[in-house]
Amino acid sequence: MGNKVLVLGSEGLGKGDEALGKILMPSFLRVLGQSPDKPKTIICWNTGVRLMTEDSPSLAELKWLEEEGVEILACRTCVDRLGLADKLAVGKVSAMEHFVDLLLHNDALCV
């Protein structure tokens, strides 16, 4: 594990075709899980917290990454605002102060 923090700000990968982005995300996370250079933490915020729910197409990949030692974090404000507190199936909820600390002290990648 390096000192990289990955930020997922939506359910899809990239900008443009939203449906295509949602198809690409599980594939991206699967390939990331196969890489020897995994991030130490994945932060999910905004609609990215939906990736951590029980009905997410990316749930298996995030669970696998967590089992491989990657910390998976959800934005508390986002989870509350979207009403997902009892639907999260992987990772844990954290606060913006923790995210800021992680981003300031690690290499951050936003996708």
N, C-alpha and C positions, 0 to 999 in steps of 0.2 A: 504494500500500500504506500502510495506516495503522499504528498501533502496537497492533493487536489480536492477541490470542492466543486461538485457539479450542481447547477441550479436548473431545475425544471419548472418553468413558469406557466406551462399549459399542458393539456392532455396530448397535444400533437408535437411533432418535431418540425421545426422550421416555420417559416411564414409562407402564406400563399393558400394553397388548397387545404382547407381544414380537415376534410375527410382523409386525404392522403397523409397528412401529418399524423393523424391518429393511427393509421396503418403502419407508418414508419416507426413510431415510438417503441412498440414491443420488440421489433427487430433490432433497433439501436441498443436497447437495454440488454437484449440477449447477447449481442456481439460484445458489448461492454463487459458483461459477466464472464465471457470467454477470454478476455484480455488478461494478461498477467499484470497489467498496470491499471488497477481499479482505483477509483477515487476513494478517499477515506470517508467522505460524507456526500450524500445526495440531499439537497434541500428542495422540497416541493412547496411552491407558494402559488398564490392566485389559483387558477383552475388546475394547476399542476397537482394539487392535493387530491384531486379525483383519481389520480394514478394509484393511490394508496388504498382505495376502497375495495370492498369485497367483490364488486362486479366489474372491476377494471380489467381490460384486456392485457394490461402490463403487470398485473399482480404477481403472477408466477415468477417473472423476471426480477421484480423488486424483492420478493422473498428470497430468491436464490442469491442475489447480491448481498442481502442482509446476512444470510447464512455464511457467506464468504467473508464477512467481517466489515462490510460497508454499512456505516450508520445512515439510516433513512429517517429524515426529519420532515415534519409537516408544520406549516405556519399556523399557529394557534388562531390568529384573527381570521385567516382564510377558512379554516375548518369550521369555526363558529359561524361565520357569515354564510357559508354554503350549507350549513346544517348537516355536517358529516361526522360529528363527534362519535357517534355509535356505529359508523359504517367503515371506519379505518380497519384494515386487516393486516397491515405491516407497518413497521416503524413506530415512531413516537412523535408526540406533539411538542413543539418548542416555541420559544419566543424570539421576536425580532432582535433583541439584544444579543442573543446567542448567535444568530445568523450573521450579524454585523461583525462580531468577533471572529467567527470562522472565515468570513470573506476578507477581513483585513490581515489575517495571519496565515493565509494559505493562497495557493494559486486557484483562482475561481474560473470556471467555465460555465457560460450560460448557453443553453440550447433551447 
